[in-house]
Amino acid sequence: MVSSISSQSVKPAPDAVAVIGAGVIGLSCALEAQRQGFNVTLFDRDGPGLGASFGNAGYLATELIEPLSNPATLRSALSLWLNPKGPLALPLGYIHRIAPWLLRFVLAALPKSLQRSRQALLQLNSASIDAWQRSLDDIGAREQIIKSGYLLVWESPRLAAAQRHQAWLADNDIQTELVQGERLAELEPSLSHRVHHALYFPDAYRVKEPYELCQRLLTAFTERGGQFIQQGVTGLIPAAHEITVNTAKDDYRYDYTILCAGVWSRKLLNSVGIDLPLEAERGYHLTFPTAGAMLRHHIGSAERKFVMGPLASGLRVVGMTELGGLTLPPCKRRFDVLRHHSQQLVPELNTAVLEASEWMGHRPTLPDSLPVIDQHPDYSRLCFAFGNQHLGVTQAAITAELILQLMQKRATSIDITPFGVDRF
Ligand SMILES: Cc1cc2nc3c(=O)[nH]c(=O)nc-3n(C[C@H](O)[C@H](O)[C@H](O)COP(=O)(O)OP(=O)(O)OC[C@H]3O[C@@H](n4cnc5c(N)ncnc54)[C@H](O)[C@@H]3O)c2cc1C
């Protein structure tokens, strides 16, 4: 049992865990803690699954093992930023705020850091599908992930970039097939003839629908006795044997707390004496509800740098990396850019009557593209699981397993040293 300090100041019964944030990471952690026998309370200031976990592409991108900060990105950053249809945006009013983060981002591309981050992402991503299968099998929801395959496409007729990428992926045990012509048209008939060739990832998975996945996790959690409290957490007070969770309404005490508030974790970290360069990487989506059947696979454009794919809610087109913080409103132009790119690759989307919903969300991103999976350096009962940038859906189930292993002082199934909270 959990105690609320203001109503009763008794010590909580053993094994009470608070999870702060009900995105895909918090929901996965809450379920995993429950599996391990803890008595879990999940907090969110909104409904569960309405943050970044709501509007993502739903693609389990295990092959994305190259950190965002790498020499190729840095070389092309200026041209990507200046291109009005490019994937990178830095609102002028935010540049002074983001400058220290950008410096760390550049440093993360130095060879030693880059290699370390790449290895860490490879380890985490390689374990991610098995972890999802374990989690979803346990709650009878395996239908939530689908082995659908993925196509990374190029419009330029030059094959060299795709061949180089294929060889690099093979070095990392990721198998692909280089496809073009009839084979490509057979795999994905609706793609425009502009697309010249593609790397086909036959073993790739996607989720059925990101929000539905969150709801399914929540239902399993509450049916097993988990408690969801819709209240914003205003502060955390860690101590040796318990953590106090402050909300505007009440204060609660738990044996353990796992902070999973996505990009908003930064503010709560400040309340426990930790300052981390956790930034909001704003991403956008369009969802065409009636166009879901147009594509069979998720498609990534290597040149235009966006992703689209079929979900239960329709055809979703996502993209943009906009370092614009948490308070600026969405920039309408970005939706037009996504519409333009998707129409170029899927001509059927050029129908005037096709309505699309628009959404913008905040990816929680650290300069080295790695999440934090760790404990507070002085209060080991306060645990952290956030910062999964572009890969939070991919990595949620494995992140949850790792944080519970750490919390229970068990050996972790992969080396989590690179995910330390004190690495910056
Ligand atoms: C456009 C876009 C496309 C993407 N595509 C993919 C993809 O295809 N594959 C993939 O793996 N990843 C993808 N991602 C990334 C993925 O969506 C995120 O990494 C993931 O959703 C992060 O989950 P989270 O639970 O950490 O954060 P969130 O989903 O943002 O959840 C954080 C929660 O914390 C709550 N919260 C915040 N502050 C407080 C507080 N003080 N008290 C209580 N609750 C609080 C919020 O309300 C929210 O519900 C994409 C992201 C975007 C934006």
PDBQT file of the ligand as one rigid body, heavy atoms in Angstrom, charges set to zero:
ROOT
HETATM    1  C1  LIG A 501       7.114  12.300 -35.136  1.00  0.00    +0.000 C 
HETATM    2  C2  LIG A 501       7.686  11.186 -34.293  1.00  0.00    +0.000 A 
HETATM    3  C3  LIG A 501       7.873   9.928 -34.872  1.00  0.00    +0.000 A 
HETATM    4  C4  LIG A 501       8.438   8.889 -34.128  1.00  0.00    +0.000 A 
HETATM    5  N1  LIG A 501       8.532   7.635 -34.673  1.00  0.00    +0.000 NA
HETATM    6  C5  LIG A 501       9.044   6.613 -33.935  1.00  0.00    +0.000 A 
HETATM    7  C6  LIG A 501       9.105   5.293 -34.465  1.00  0.00    +0.000 A 
HETATM    8  O1  LIG A 501       8.665   5.020 -35.577  1.00  0.00    +0.000 OA
HETATM    9  N2  LIG A 501       9.676   4.319 -33.694  1.00  0.00    +0.000 N 
HETATM   10  C7  LIG A 501      10.171   4.569 -32.447  1.00  0.00    +0.000 A 
HETATM   11  O2  LIG A 501      10.703   3.658 -31.816  1.00  0.00    +0.000 OA
HETATM   12  N3  LIG A 501      10.067   5.801 -31.893  1.00  0.00    +0.000 NA
HETATM   13  C8  LIG A 501       9.529   6.821 -32.597  1.00  0.00    +0.000 A 
HETATM   14  N4  LIG A 501       9.435   8.075 -32.076  1.00  0.00    +0.000 N 
HETATM   15  C9  LIG A 501       9.972   8.312 -30.709  1.00  0.00    +0.000 C 
HETATM   16  C10 LIG A 501       9.007   7.840 -29.653  1.00  0.00    +0.000 C 
HETATM   17  O3  LIG A 501       7.708   8.283 -29.930  1.00  0.00    +0.000 OA
HETATM   18  C11 LIG A 501       9.465   8.377 -28.301  1.00  0.00    +0.000 C 
HETATM   19  O4  LIG A 501      10.831   8.076 -28.073  1.00  0.00    +0.000 OA
HETATM   20  C12 LIG A 501       8.655   7.741 -27.178  1.00  0.00    +0.000 C 
HETATM   21  O5  LIG A 501       7.281   7.898 -27.417  1.00  0.00    +0.000 OA
HETATM   22  C13 LIG A 501       9.046   8.343 -25.834  1.00  0.00    +0.000 C 
HETATM   23  O6  LIG A 501       8.199   7.752 -24.884  1.00  0.00    +0.000 OA
HETATM   24  P1  LIG A 501       8.169   8.271 -23.403  1.00  0.00    +0.000 P 
HETATM   25  O7  LIG A 501       7.257   7.404 -22.667  1.00  0.00    +0.000 OA
HETATM   26  O8  LIG A 501       9.591   8.426 -22.915  1.00  0.00    +0.000 OA
HETATM   27  O9  LIG A 501       7.658   9.778 -23.523  1.00  0.00    +0.000 OA
HETATM   28  P2  LIG A 501       6.153  10.341 -23.757  1.00  0.00    +0.000 P 
HETATM   29  O10 LIG A 501       5.353   9.469 -24.633  1.00  0.00    +0.000 OA
HETATM   30  O11 LIG A 501       6.307  11.767 -24.174  1.00  0.00    +0.000 OA
HETATM   31  O12 LIG A 501       5.534  10.227 -22.325  1.00  0.00    +0.000 OA
HETATM   32  C14 LIG A 501       5.923  11.043 -21.248  1.00  0.00    +0.000 C 
HETATM   33  C15 LIG A 501       4.709  11.173 -20.346  1.00  0.00    +0.000 C 
HETATM   34  O13 LIG A 501       5.092  11.846 -19.164  1.00  0.00    +0.000 OA
HETATM   35  C16 LIG A 501       4.007  12.658 -18.776  1.00  0.00    +0.000 C 
HETATM   36  N5  LIG A 501       4.508  13.693 -17.884  1.00  0.00    +0.000 N 
HETATM   37  C17 LIG A 501       5.374  14.685 -18.184  1.00  0.00    +0.000 A 
HETATM   38  N6  LIG A 501       5.637  15.431 -17.106  1.00  0.00    +0.000 NA
HETATM   39  C18 LIG A 501       4.903  14.901 -16.102  1.00  0.00    +0.000 A 
HETATM   40  C19 LIG A 501       4.752  15.236 -14.740  1.00  0.00    +0.000 A 
HETATM   41  N7  LIG A 501       5.407  16.267 -14.190  1.00  0.00    +0.000 N 
HETATM   42  N8  LIG A 501       3.922  14.487 -13.974  1.00  0.00    +0.000 NA
HETATM   43  C20 LIG A 501       3.250  13.434 -14.527  1.00  0.00    +0.000 A 
HETATM   44  N9  LIG A 501       3.369  13.077 -15.817  1.00  0.00    +0.000 NA
HETATM   45  C21 LIG A 501       4.185  13.799 -16.586  1.00  0.00    +0.000 A 
HETATM   46  C22 LIG A 501       3.468  13.197 -20.085  1.00  0.00    +0.000 C 
HETATM   47  O14 LIG A 501       2.136  13.654 -19.936  1.00  0.00    +0.000 OA
HETATM   48  C23 LIG A 501       3.590  11.987 -20.983  1.00  0.00    +0.000 C 
HETATM   49  O15 LIG A 501       2.418  11.205 -21.006  1.00  0.00    +0.000 OA
HETATM   50  C24 LIG A 501       8.846   9.129 -32.777  1.00  0.00    +0.000 A 
HETATM   51  C25 LIG A 501       8.625  10.374 -32.202  1.00  0.00    +0.000 A 
HETATM   52  C26 LIG A 501       8.041  11.400 -32.937  1.00  0.00    +0.000 A 
HETATM   53  C27 LIG A 501       7.782  12.725 -32.287  1.00  0.00    +0.000 C 
ENDROOT
TORSDOF 0
